[in-house]
Amino acid sequence: MDRSEPSYYSILPAPVRYDKRLIPNAKILYAEITSLTNQLGFCYASNRYFEELYKVSTQSINTWLQQLEKYGYIERFIYRDLGTKEILNRYIVIFEKPTQVNLNRPIKEILKDNSKQLNTKSNISFKKKSKRFQNVNPRKNEK
């Protein structure tokens, strides 16, 4: 991987930003992973890359990645050589979680007033020929 600093923007969505279970550095690492996924759709940076970038230990990077994975913000795919523990490739993907909030409001119940019966021309209360219609502009008389 190119050792130059990435010039892509990073994204730190509100669910990650305000998650009290994550330590602050894990949130920064998440933002870095989002900037690296902008190029190819996944991040292939090694732990060593993150260590040199943030000047921290391997253990710190592993802890941050484990937290992000544990709480469902990233997914790691590790491909090992058959018969050995050698890691051939490691990919990190931003895992998009659906909204976890159940609103308990069915759509039909919310939109029950929006029906064809209420939106017909015969139900409109102010018609031009109606006695209830008032001309608000006295200069403009209807013929």
Backbone as a printed PyTorch tensor [residue, N CA C, xyz], in Angstrom:
tensor([[[  0.8370,  -1.1750,   0.0000],
         [  0.0000,   0.0000,   0.0000],
         [  0.8790,   1.2340,   0.0000]],

        [[  0.4470,   2.2460,  -0.7020],
         [  1.1790,   3.4950,  -0.7760],
         [  1.2280,   4.1280,   0.6120]],

        [[  2.4060,   4.5330,   1.0400],
         [  2.5790,   5.0790,   2.3880],
         [  2.2090,   6.5540,   2.4880]],

        [[  1.8620,   7.1740,   1.3880],
         [  1.4520,   8.5740,   1.4600],
         [  0.0950,   8.6640,   2.1440]],

        [[ -0.1620,   9.8060,   2.7260],
         [ -1.4370,   9.9810,   3.4120],
         [ -2.5610,  10.0540,   2.3930]],

        [[ -3.6840,   9.3920,   2.6580],
         [ -4.7920,   9.4220,   1.7040],
         [ -5.3900,  10.8210,   1.6030]],

        [[ -5.8010,  11.1680,   0.4060],
         [ -6.3760,  12.4980,   0.1990],
         [ -7.8930,  12.4390,   0.0870]],

        [[ -8.4750,  11.3100,   0.4210],
         [ -9.9200,  11.1620,   0.3510],
         [-10.5550,  11.7090,   1.6150]],

        [[-11.8110,  12.1030,   1.4960],
         [-12.5310,  12.5780,   2.6710],
         [-12.9440,  11.3780,   3.5120]],

        [[-13.1650,  11.6120,   4.7840],
         [-13.6190,  10.5270,   5.6540],
         [-15.0050,  10.8640,   6.1730]],

        [[-15.7210,   9.8190,   6.5310],
         [-17.0950,   9.9660,   7.0110],
         [-17.1710,   9.3730,   8.4120]],

        [[-17.7500,  10.1250,   9.3090],
         [-17.9820,   9.6370,  10.6620],
         [-19.4600,   9.8540,  10.9750]],

        [[-20.3020,   8.8550,  10.6560],
         [-21.7470,   9.0250,  10.8420],
         [-22.1180,   9.1440,  12.3190]],

        [[-23.2720,   9.7260,  12.5530],
         [-23.7400,   9.9780,  13.9180],
         [-23.8090,   8.7210,  14.7870]],

        [[-24.2860,   7.5670,  14.2790],
         [-24.3230,   6.3900,  15.1570],
         [-22.9420,   5.9950,  15.6830]],

        [[-21.9080,   6.1740,  14.8770],
         [-20.5480,   5.8660,  15.3260],
         [-20.0550,   6.9820,  16.2420]],

        [[-20.2960,   8.2140,  15.8470],
         [-19.7980,   9.3720,  16.5900],
         [-20.3310,   9.4060,  18.0160]],

        [[-21.5950,   9.0370,  18.2090],
         [-22.2050,   9.1380,  19.5330],
         [-22.3120,   7.8020,  20.2690]],

        [[-21.6870,   6.7660,  19.7470],
         [-21.7100,   5.4630,  20.4080],
         [-20.7630,   5.4960,  21.6060]],

        [[-21.3220,   5.4660,  22.8030],
         [-20.5250,   5.5650,  24.0250],
         [-19.7280,   4.2950,  24.3120]],

        [[-20.0410,   3.2080,  23.6260],
         [-19.3100,   1.9580,  23.8370],
         [-17.9390,   1.9870,  23.1740]],

        [[-17.7650,   2.8370,  22.1700],
         [-16.5020,   2.9170,  21.4330],
         [-15.5620,   3.9230,  22.0800]],

        [[-14.2780,   3.5790,  22.1070],
         [-13.2960,   4.5550,  22.5710],
         [-13.0430,   5.5550,  21.4380]],

        [[-12.6370,   6.7720,  21.7650],
         [-12.4800,   7.8070,  20.7370],
         [-11.5590,   7.4210,  19.5780]],

        [[-10.4750,   6.7170,  19.8640],
         [ -9.5520,   6.3540,  18.7830],
         [-10.1570,   5.3390,  17.8170]],

        [[-11.0690,   4.5150,  18.2920],
         [-11.7550,   3.5790,  17.3960],
         [-12.6390,   4.3450,  16.4220]],

        [[-13.2110,   5.4430,  16.8780],
         [-14.0340,   6.2780,  16.0000],
         [-13.1770,   6.9320,  14.9190]],

        [[-11.9880,   7.3770,  15.2980],
         [-11.0720,   7.9780,  14.3220],
         [-10.6180,   6.9260,  13.3190]],

        [[-10.3560,   5.7210,  13.8000],
         [ -9.9690,   4.6350,  12.8950],
         [-11.1040,   4.3170,  11.9280]],

        [[-12.3390,   4.3500,  12.4040],
         [-13.4870,   4.1220,  11.5230],
         [-13.5200,   5.1670,  10.4100]],

        [[-13.2890,   6.4230,  10.7650],
         [-13.2640,   7.4900,   9.7580],
         [-12.1450,   7.2460,   8.7510]],

        [[-10.9990,   6.7830,   9.2120],
         [ -9.8790,   6.4800,   8.3080],
         [-10.2430,   5.3310,   7.3690]],

        [[-10.9190,   4.3310,   7.8930],
         [-11.3390,   3.1950,   7.0610],
         [-12.3290,   3.6640,   6.0030]],

        [[-13.2370,   4.5730,   6.3650],
         [-14.1790,   5.0830,   5.3580],
         [-13.4530,   5.8320,   4.2560]],

        [[-12.3980,   6.5640,   4.6140],
         [-11.6620,   7.2910,   3.5770],
         [-10.9200,   6.3310,   2.6570]],

        [[-10.4480,   5.2220,   3.1890],
         [ -9.7420,   4.2420,   2.3610],
         [-10.7010,   3.3860,   1.5340]],

        [[-11.9420,   3.2470,   1.9800],
         [-12.9140,   2.4720,   1.1990],
         [-13.5000,   3.2780,   0.0510]],

        [[-13.3340,   4.5820,   0.0620],
         [-13.8550,   5.4050,  -1.0320],
         [-13.2110,   5.0570,  -2.3640]],

        [[-11.9780,   4.6000,  -2.3380],
         [-11.2590,   4.3180,  -3.5760],
         [-11.7350,   3.0290,  -4.2370]],

        [[-11.8130,   1.9340,  -3.4830],
         [-12.1280,   0.6260,  -4.0630],
         [-13.3980,  -0.0180,  -3.5120]],

        [[-14.0070,   0.5650,  -2.5110],
         [-15.1880,  -0.0350,  -1.9090],
         [-14.8560,  -0.9180,  -0.7240]],

        [[-13.5700,  -1.1080,  -0.4600],
         [-13.1090,  -1.8470,   0.7090],
         [-11.7410,  -1.3120,   1.0890]],

        [[-11.3210,  -1.6050,   2.3030],
         [-10.0230,  -1.1560,   2.7970],
         [ -9.1030,  -2.3630,   2.8890]],

        [[ -7.9400,  -2.2570,   2.2970],
         [ -6.9850,  -3.3610,   2.3610],
         [ -5.7310,  -2.9810,   3.1380]],

        [[ -5.7930,  -1.9090,   3.9040],
         [ -4.6400,  -1.4590,   4.6880],
         [ -4.3260,  -2.4680,   5.7860]],

        [[ -3.0510,  -2.6530,   6.0180],
         [ -2.6150,  -3.5890,   7.0570],
         [ -2.5990,  -2.8870,   8.4130]],

        [[ -2.4810,  -3.6860,   9.4590],
         [ -2.3610,  -3.1150,  10.7980],
         [ -1.1060,  -2.2520,  10.8950]],

        [[ -0.0460,  -2.6830,  10.2310],
         [  1.2090,  -1.9260,  10.2500],
         [  1.0040,  -0.5230,   9.6630]],

        [[  0.1990,  -0.4220,   8.6100],
         [ -0.0950,   0.8830,   8.0110],
         [ -0.7510,   1.8010,   9.0410]],

        [[ -1.7500,   1.2720,   9.7550],
         [ -2.4350,   2.0710,  10.7720],
         [ -1.5060,   2.4020,  11.9420]],

        [[ -0.6250,   1.4610,  12.3120],
         [  0.3370,   1.7110,  13.3880],
         [  1.2380,   2.8880,  13.0460]],

        [[  1.7640,   2.8920,  11.8310],
         [  2.6600,   3.9700,  11.4150],
         [  1.9070,   5.2870,  11.2440]],

        [[  0.6860,   5.2140,  10.8030],
         [ -0.1110,   6.4210,  10.5970],
         [ -0.4350,   7.1070,  11.9220]],

        [[ -0.8200,   6.3180,  12.9280],
         [ -1.2370,   6.8730,  14.2150],
         [ -0.1760,   6.7660,  15.3040]],

        [[  0.9620,   6.1630,  15.0000],
         [  2.0680,   6.0210,  15.9620],
         [  1.6090,   5.3210,  17.2430]],

        [[  0.9600,   4.1640,  17.0650],
         [  0.4880,   3.3650,  18.1970],
         [  0.9350,   1.9180,  18.0010]],

        [[  0.6590,   1.0760,  18.9900],
         [  1.0730,  -0.3260,  18.9350],
         [  0.0750,  -1.1770,  18.1550]],

        [[  0.5210,  -2.3870,  17.8140],
         [ -0.3430,  -3.3510,  17.1310],
         [ -1.5410,  -3.6980,  18.0050]],

        [[ -1.3030,  -3.8130,  19.2950],
         [ -2.3750,  -4.1540,  20.2260],
         [ -3.4750,  -3.0880,  20.2050]],

        [[ -3.0910,  -1.8200,  20.1240],
         [ -4.0890,  -0.7430,  20.0740],
         [ -4.9460,  -0.8500,  18.8230]],

        [[ -4.3070,  -1.0620,  17.6740],
         [ -5.0430,  -1.1810,  16.4110],
         [ -5.9900,  -2.3680,  16.4750]],

        [[ -5.5050,  -3.5080,  16.9920],
         [ -6.3550,  -4.7000,  17.1070],
         [ -7.5520,  -4.4490,  18.0190]],

        [[ -7.3310,  -3.7520,  19.1220],
         [ -8.4180,  -3.4410,  20.0520],
         [ -9.4730,  -2.5700,  19.3750]],

        [[ -9.0390,  -1.5520,  18.6430],
         [ -9.9730,  -0.6540,  17.9640],
         [-10.7670,  -1.4010,  16.8980]],

        [[-10.0750,  -2.2360,  16.1220],
         [-10.7570,  -3.0050,  15.0770],
         [-11.7530,  -3.9920,  15.6820]],

        [[-11.3610,  -4.6290,  16.7890],
         [-12.2610,  -5.5750,  17.4520],
         [-13.5140,  -4.8740,  17.9690]],

        [[-13.3480,  -3.6730,  18.5080],
         [-14.5130,  -2.9200,  18.9810],
         [-15.4460,  -2.5760,  17.8290]],

        [[-14.8840,  -2.0830,  16.7370],
         [-15.7080,  -1.7120,  15.5830],
         [-16.4370,  -2.9240,  15.0110]],

        [[-15.7600,  -4.0670,  15.0200],
         [-16.3890,  -5.2840,  14.5040],
         [-17.4370,  -5.8180,  15.4800]],

        [[-17.1380,  -5.7620,  16.7630],
         [-18.0590,  -6.2690,  17.7860],
         [-19.3970,  -5.5320,  17.7500]],

        [[-19.3580,  -4.2350,  17.5400],
         [-20.5820,  -3.4400,  17.5460],
         [-21.1830,  -3.2660,  16.1600]],

        [[-20.6600,  -3.9870,  15.1820],
         [-21.3010,  -4.0750,  13.8750],
         [-21.0300,  -2.9390,  12.9110]],

        [[-19.9470,  -2.2080,  13.1020],
         [-19.6510,  -1.1000,  12.1960],
         [-18.7620,  -1.5040,  11.0220]],

        [[-17.9700,  -2.5410,  11.2020],
         [-17.1220,  -3.0320,  10.1100],
         [-17.2080,  -4.5500,  10.0590]],

        [[-16.7710,  -5.0850,   8.9300],
         [-16.5950,  -6.5270,   8.7800],
         [-15.2020,  -6.7500,   8.2450]],

        [[-14.4980,  -7.7370,   8.8180],
         [-13.1550,  -8.0640,   8.3430],
         [-13.1860,  -9.4300,   7.6810]],

        [[-12.5690,  -9.4930,   6.5190],
         [-12.4350, -10.7550,   5.8030],
         [-10.9540, -11.0760,   5.7170]],

        [[-10.5700, -12.1990,   6.3130],
         [ -9.1650, -12.5930,   6.3420],
         [ -9.0080, -13.8640,   5.5260]],

        [[ -8.1080, -13.8230,   4.5680],
         [ -7.8170, -14.9750,   3.7210],
         [ -6.4280, -15.4890,   4.0710]],

        [[ -6.3840, -16.7490,   4.5280],
         [ -5.1230, -17.3610,   4.9650],
         [ -4.6750, -18.4130,   3.9640]],

        [[ -3.3840, -18.6840,   3.9890],
         [ -2.8160, -19.7410,   3.1680],
         [ -3.2440, -21.0820,   3.7630]],

        [[ -3.6560, -22.0140,   2.9010],
         [ -4.1000, -23.3220,   3.3800],
         [ -2.9690, -24.0340,   4.1110]],

        [[ -3.2780, -24.5400,   5.2970],
         [ -2.3060, -25.2970,   6.0640],
         [ -1.3990, -24.4480,   6.9320]],

        [[ -1.4020, -23.1510,   6.7680],
         [ -0.5760, -22.2720,   7.6010],
         [ -1.4480, -21.1550,   8.1670]],

        [[ -0.8580, -20.3860,   9.0380],
         [ -1.5800, -19.2480,   9.6030],
         [ -1.2250, -17.9460,   8.8970]],

        [[ -0.4730, -18.0430,   7.8230],
         [ -0.0460, -16.8490,   7.1030],
         [ -1.2500, -16.1680,   6.4520]],

        [[ -1.3760, -14.8860,   6.7000],
         [ -2.4790, -14.1110,   6.1280],
         [ -2.0730, -13.6380,   4.7450]],

        [[ -2.8580, -14.0490,   3.7540],
         [ -2.5900, -13.6170,   2.3830],
         [ -3.1910, -12.2350,   2.1270]],

        [[ -4.4420, -12.0630,   2.4890],
         [ -5.1430, -10.7910,   2.2950],
         [ -6.0880, -10.5510,   3.4590]],

        [[ -6.2780,  -9.2790,   3.7480],
         [ -7.2510,  -8.8810,   4.7570],
         [ -8.0030,  -7.6840,   4.2030]],

        [[ -9.3330,  -7.7850,   4.1820],
         [-10.1680,  -6.7000,   3.6850],
         [-11.0920,  -6.2430,   4.7980]],

        [[-11.2640,  -4.9410,   4.8890],
         [-12.1970,  -4.3650,   5.8530],
         [-13.2950,  -3.6790,   5.0540]],

        [[-14.5280,  -4.0080,   5.3850],
         [-15.6800,  -3.4490,   4.6900],
         [-16.5340,  -2.7110,   5.7100]],

        [[-17.0080,  -1.5440,   5.3220],
         [-17.9400,  -0.8060,   6.1730],
         [-19.2590,  -1.5610,   6.1420]],

        [[-19.7340,  -1.9360,   7.3070],
         [-20.9550,  -2.7190,   7.4050],
         [-22.1010,  -1.7790,   7.7020]],

        [[-23.0120,  -1.6600,   6.7550],
         [-24.1590,  -0.7690,   6.9150],
         [-25.2420,  -1.4870,   7.7080]],

        [[-25.5120,  -0.9810,   8.8910],
         [-26.5590,  -1.5790,   9.7160],
         [-27.8830,  -0.8800,   9.4360]],

        [[-28.9760,  -1.6260,   9.3760],
         [-30.2740,  -0.9690,   9.2540],
         [-30.6330,  -0.2820,  10.5650]],

        [[-31.5720,   0.6080,  10.5210],
         [-32.0060,   1.3130,  11.7170],
         [-32.5470,   0.3120,  12.7260]],

        [[-32.0850,   0.4170,  13.9520],
         [-32.4780,  -0.5230,  14.9950],
         [-33.7170,  -0.0680,  15.7630]],

        [[-34.2240,   1.1110,  15.4800],
         [-35.3620,   1.6540,  16.2220],
         [-36.6570,   1.1510,  15.6050]],

        [[-37.5220,   0.5610,  16.4290],
         [-38.8310,   0.1230,  15.9780],
         [-39.8300,   1.1910,  16.3960]],

        [[-40.4160,   1.8610,  15.4230],
         [-41.3050,   2.9740,  15.7260],
         [-42.6880,   2.5320,  16.1750]],

        [[-43.0550,   1.2840,  15.9540],
         [-44.3640,   0.7480,  16.3310],
         [-45.5120,   1.5720,  15.7600]],

        [[-45.3240,   2.0950,  14.5640],
         [-46.3900,   2.8440,  13.9020],
         [-46.5240,   2.3210,  12.4840]],

        [[-47.5400,   1.5350,  12.2210],
         [-47.7140,   1.0440,  10.8600],
         [-48.0200,   2.1830,   9.9010]],

        [[-47.6300,   2.0230,   8.6760],
         [-47.8270,   3.0620,   7.6660],
         [-49.3070,   3.3420,   7.4560]],

        [[-50.1380,   2.3170,   7.4340],
         [-51.5710,   2.5190,   7.2120],
         [-52.1720,   3.4170,   8.2820]],

        [[-51.7210,   3.2470,   9.4940],
         [-52.2590,   4.0400,  10.5930],
         [-51.8340,   5.5010,  10.4710]],

        [[-50.6170,   5.7460,  10.0400],
         [-50.1360,   7.1150,   9.8990],
         [-50.8520,   7.8240,   8.7610]],

        [[-51.0810,   7.1280,   7.6640],
         [-51.6440,   7.7370,   6.4650],
         [-53.1220,   7.4250,   6.2640]],

        [[-53.8650,   7.1800,   7.3290],
         [-55.2600,   6.7860,   7.1590],
         [-56.1250,   7.9130,   6.5960]],

        [[-55.7250,   9.1740,   6.7810],
         [-56.5010,  10.2900,   6.2440],
         [-56.2290,  10.5320,   4.7670]],

        [[-55.2140,   9.9360,   4.2330],
         [-54.8670,  10.1460,   2.8320],
         [-55.4820,   9.0250,   2.0030]],

        [[-56.7060,   9.2330,   1.5580],
         [-57.3810,   8.2140,   0.7690],
         [-58.0820,   8.8610,  -0.4140]],

        [[-58.4930,   8.0540,  -1.3780],
         [-59.1760,   8.5710,  -2.5670],
         [-60.5330,   9.1610,  -2.2090]],

        [[-61.1720,   8.6140,  -1.2010],
         [-62.4900,   9.1180,  -0.8190],
         [-62.4190,  10.5720,  -0.3670]],

        [[-61.3600,  10.9490,   0.3030],
         [-61.2470,  12.3090,   0.8060],
         [-60.7120,  13.2790,  -0.2450]],

        [[-60.0570,  12.7790,  -1.2680],
         [-59.4110,  13.6500,  -2.2420],
         [-60.1610,  13.7450,  -3.5630]],

        [[-61.4500,  13.5980,  -3.5440],
         [-62.2280,  13.7180,  -4.7780],
         [-62.7300,  15.1370,  -4.9410]],

        [[-63.0750,  15.4960,  -6.1610],
         [-63.5390,  16.8600,  -6.4410],
         [-64.8550,  17.1720,  -5.7410]],

        [[-65.6740,  16.1650,  -5.5290],
         [-66.9760,  16.4150,  -4.8970],
         [-66.8380,  16.7470,  -3.4160]],

        [[-65.7400,  16.4270,  -2.8020],
         [-65.5570,  16.6880,  -1.3780],
         [-64.8440,  18.0060,  -1.0860]],

        [[-64.4360,  18.7210,  -2.0980],
         [-63.7470,  19.9850,  -1.8690],
         [-64.7540,  20.9890,  -1.3320]],

        [[-64.4530,  21.6100,  -0.2150],
         [-65.4390,  22.4470,   0.4740],
         [-65.6160,  23.8220,  -0.1590]],

        [[-64.6150,  24.3610,  -0.8040],
         [-64.7320,  25.6900,  -1.3960],
         [-64.7610,  25.5730,  -2.9110]],

        [[-65.9500,  25.7330,  -3.4670],
         [-66.1130,  25.7600,  -4.9140],
         [-66.4320,  27.1870,  -5.3090]],

        [[-66.1130,  27.5550,  -6.5150],
         [-66.3450,  28.9320,  -6.9450],
         [-67.8330,  29.2760,  -6.9580]],

        [[-68.6720,  28.3250,  -7.2630],
         [-70.1030,  28.6010,  -7.3510],
         [-70.7920,  28.4390,  -6.0030]],

        [[-70.0660,  28.0330,  -5.0090],
         [-70.6450,  27.8270,  -3.6910],
         [-70.9370,  29.1650,  -3.0240]],

        [[-71.9390,  29.1810,  -2.1540],
         [-72.2870,  30.4000,  -1.4330],
         [-71.2360,  30.7170,  -0.3700]],

        [[-70.4920,  29.6970,   0.0510],
         [-69.4800,  29.9130,   1.0720],
         [-68.2160,  30.5510,   0.5100]],

        [[-68.0730,  30.5630,  -0.8030],
         [-66.8910,  31.1380,  -1.4210],
         [-66.9710,  32.6560,  -1.3590]],

        [[-65.9400,  33.2990,  -0.8630],
         [-65.9010,  34.7580,  -0.7980],
         [-64.7790,  35.2590,  -1.6840]],

        [[-65.0490,  36.2990,  -2.4090],
         [-64.0410,  36.9030,  -3.2540],
         [-63.1950,  37.8180,  -2.3780]],

        [[-61.9410,  37.4700,  -2.1950],
         [-61.0780,  38.2620,  -1.3310],
         [-60.5110,  39.4740,  -2.0550]],

        [[-60.5950,  39.4890,  -3.3650],
         [-60.1230,  40.6210,  -4.1470],
         [-61.3380,  41.3420,  -4.7290]],

        [[-61.7680,  42.4520,  -4.1460],
         [-62.9950,  43.1170,  -4.6080],
         [-62.8610,  43.7030,  -6.0080]],

        [[-61.6780,  43.9830,  -6.4720],
         [-61.4980,  44.5570,  -7.8040],
         [-61.7490,  43.5330,  -8.8970]],

        [[-61.5400,  42.2700,  -8.5740],
         [-61.6790,  41.2110,  -9.5750],
         [-63.0330,  40.5480,  -9.3870]],

        [[-63.9640,  40.8620, -10.2140],
         [-65.3070,  40.2950, -10.1180],
         [-65.4280,  39.1020, -11.0490]],

        [[-66.1050,  38.1060, -10.5740],
         [-66.3380,  36.9320, -11.4190],
         [-67.5150,  37.1850, -12.3250]],

        [[-67.4930,  36.6140, -13.4990],
         [-68.5960,  36.7720, -14.4520],
         [-69.4070,  35.5280, -14.5370]]])
